[in-house]
Amino acid sequence: MTPLRIVLADDEQLVRTALRAILEAEPDMTVVGEAATGAEAVPLIRELRPDLVLMDVRMPEIDGIRATEQLLRTMPEPPRVVVVTTFENDSYVYDALRAGASGFLLKRSGAEELVQAVRLVARCDSLLFPAAVRALAAEHAPAPRVGGPGAPWLDRLTDREAEVLRLMASGLSNAEITERLRVGPATTKTHVAGVLTKLGVRDRTQAVIAAYESGFLRPG
């Protein structure tokens, strides 16, 4: 098995050292680079082309939000980004998810939780911390305009795709959706791919954020 290639971007050396020690203790993970600022991280990630980046949301020069935006805008196949934060209800975290991050992780997370989160985002078959994403949407998502036009994709979703989107938002993995709907794994993958395509997003985190912001899903 080829190890998951990871870049660490954090302005605190101690944090990077701790993250490296935890991740490289796993046989399926390797840290291929480190950066202390967003300005350092962006060119390093373009050069190394890792599978995943652990990105501090608040860094000097360029923060994690702008760095994530730049990577998604300029790389044909950008890596998954997990933003690392001190406070889970931080508006910076929500902005990072809107910018294209595939999830977030608290700095106080334990080693096991860190490793599980990295593997989950790398597999991209489930939403990381769905309850926390829902809480962030409740706090920071703009309210849909009453009587205004909805998102253009709303009328394009089939009934089954709409159901799959709701299950994705609740945190169900592809395997769990397959079991819930009593369909085959290939059918579930087709429905998930259809949702992502019609919403114009690259992963389920952005799909769920779009669903909350359109009013399709209500945080409460």
C-alpha positions in Angstrom: 0.0 0.0 0.0 1.3 3.4 -1.0 1.4 5.7 2.1 -0.8 8.7 2.3 1.4 11.7 1.6 0.7 14.6 3.9 1.9 18.2 4.2 1.7 20.1 7.5 1.1 23.9 7.5 1.2 25.6 10.9 3.1 28.5 12.3 3.9 26.7 15.6 6.9 24.3 15.3 5.8 22.3 18.4 2.4 21.6 16.7 4.1 20.5 13.5 6.5 18.2 15.4 3.6 16.6 17.4 1.5 16.1 14.3 4.5 14.6 12.4 5.2 12.2 15.3 1.6 11.0 15.4 1.1 10.6 11.7 4.4 8.9 10.9 3.7 6.3 13.6 1.1 5.0 11.2 2.3 2.6 8.5 0.0 4.1 5.9 1.0 7.8 6.4 4.1 9.8 5.7 4.7 13.6 6.1 6.5 14.8 3.0 6.8 18.5 3.9 6.2 21.3 6.4 5.4 25.0 6.1 5.2 27.8 8.8 3.0 30.2 6.8 0.3 30.0 4.1 2.7 31.8 1.8 5.2 29.0 2.3 2.6 26.3 2.1 1.0 27.1 -1.3 4.2 26.7 -3.5 5.4 23.8 -1.4 2.1 21.9 -1.9 2.2 22.7 -5.6 5.7 21.2 -5.8 5.1 18.1 -3.6 1.5 17.4 -4.7 0.5 15.6 -1.5 -2.7 13.7 -1.0 -3.8 15.7 2.0 -2.8 18.9 3.9 -3.3 19.7 7.5 -3.7 23.5 7.4 -3.7 25.8 10.4 -6.7 28.1 9.8 -4.9 31.2 11.2 -1.3 31.8 10.0 0.8 34.9 9.2 1.1 36.3 5.7 -1.6 34.1 4.1 -4.1 32.3 6.4 -5.5 28.8 5.8 -8.6 30.1 4.1 -6.8 32.1 1.4 -4.2 29.3 1.0 -7.0 26.7 0.5 -8.7 29.0 -2.1 -5.4 29.4 -4.0 -4.7 25.7 -4.1 -8.2 24.9 -5.4 -8.0 27.6 -8.0 -4.5 26.9 -9.3 -4.0 23.1 -9.1 -5.7 20.8 -11.5 -5.9 18.1 -8.9 -5.6 19.8 -5.5 -5.1 17.8 -2.4 -7.8 17.3 0.3 -7.4 20.1 3.0 -8.2 19.6 6.6 -8.1 22.9 8.5 -6.8 22.7 12.1 -8.3 25.1 14.6 -8.5 25.9 18.3 -12.2 26.8 18.4 -14.8 24.7 16.5 -17.3 27.5 16.3 -14.9 29.9 14.7 -16.2 31.7 11.7 -12.8 31.1 10.1 -13.5 27.4 10.1 -16.8 27.9 8.2 -15.1 30.2 5.7 -12.4 27.6 5.2 -15.1 24.9 4.5 -16.8 27.3 2.1 -13.4 27.9 0.4 -13.0 24.2 -0.3 -11.6 22.5 2.8 -12.8 18.9 3.2 -13.1 19.1 7.0 -11.7 20.5 10.2 -9.9 19.2 13.2 -9.5 20.7 16.7 -5.9 21.2 18.0 -6.9 19.5 21.2 -7.9 16.3 19.4 -6.2 13.2 20.6 -3.9 11.1 18.4 -6.5 8.4 17.6 -9.1 11.0 16.6 -6.5 12.8 14.4 -5.5 9.6 12.6 -9.2 8.6 12.1 -10.1 12.0 10.7 -7.2 11.9 8.2 -8.2 8.5 7.0 -11.9 9.5 6.7 -11.1 12.6 4.7 -8.7 10.7 2.5 -11.4 8.1 1.7 -13.9 11.0 1.1 -16.8 8.6 1.7 -18.3 10.3 4.8 -18.7 13.8 6.3 -16.3 14.6 9.1 -18.0 15.8 12.3 -21.5 16.3 10.8 -23.0 17.7 14.0 -20.3 20.3 14.2 -20.8 21.3 10.5 -24.5 21.7 11.2 -23.7 23.9 14.2 -21.3 26.0 12.1 -24.0 26.4 9.4 -26.5 27.5 12.0 -24.1 30.1 13.3 -22.5 31.4 10.2 -24.4 30.4 7.0 -26.3 33.3 5.4 -30.1 32.9 5.7 -31.7 32.0 2.3 -33.8 34.9 1.0 -37.5 34.3 1.6 -39.3 34.3 -1.7 -36.0 34.6 -3.6 -34.8 32.2 -6.3 -33.4 29.0 -4.9 -30.1 27.5 -5.9 -30.2 26.4 -9.6 -29.5 22.8 -8.7 -32.5 22.4 -6.5 -34.8 21.4 -9.4 -32.3 19.2 -11.0 -31.9 16.7 -8.1 -34.0 13.5 -8.4 -36.0 12.5 -5.3 -33.4 9.8 -4.6 -30.5 12.2 -5.0 -32.2 14.6 -2.6 -32.6 11.7 -0.1 -28.9 10.8 -0.5 -27.9 14.4 0.1 -29.8 14.4 3.4 -28.1 11.2 4.4 -24.7 12.6 3.5 -25.4 15.6 5.7 -26.3 13.4 8.6 -22.8 11.8 8.3 -23.6 8.5 6.8 -20.9 6.8 4.8 -21.5 5.2 1.4 -21.8 1.8 3.0 -24.3 3.1 5.5 -26.3 4.8 2.8 -26.3 1.6 0.8 -27.7 -0.3 3.8 -30.3 2.4 4.6 -31.6 2.6 1.0 -31.3 -1.2 0.4 -29.5 -0.7 -2.9 -26.2 -1.8 -4.3 -22.9 -0.1 -3.5 -22.5 0.9 -7.2 -25.9 2.5 -7.1 -25.0 4.6 -4.0 -21.8 5.8 -5.7 -23.8 6.8 -8.7 -26.2 8.8 -6.6 -23.4 10.5 -4.7 -21.6 11.3 -7.9 -24.8 12.7 -9.3 -25.3 15.0 -6.3 -21.7 16.3 -6.5 -22.0 16.9 -10.2 -25.3 18.7 -10.1 -24.2 20.9 -7.2 -20.9 21.7 -9.0 -18.7 20.7 -6.0 -15.8 18.3 -5.5 -16.7 16.6 -2.3 -19.5 15.9 0.2 -18.4 18.7 2.6 -19.0 21.4 0.0 -22.3 19.6 -1.0 -23.5 19.8 2.5 -22.5 23.5 2.9 -24.3 24.3 -0.3 -27.4 22.5 0.9 -27.5 24.5 4.1 -26.9 27.8 2.3 -29.6 27.2 -0.2 -32.2 26.4 2.4 -32.5 22.8 1.2 -31.3 21.7 4.6 -32.1 23.6 7.9 -29.4 23.5 10.6 -32.0 23.0 13.3 
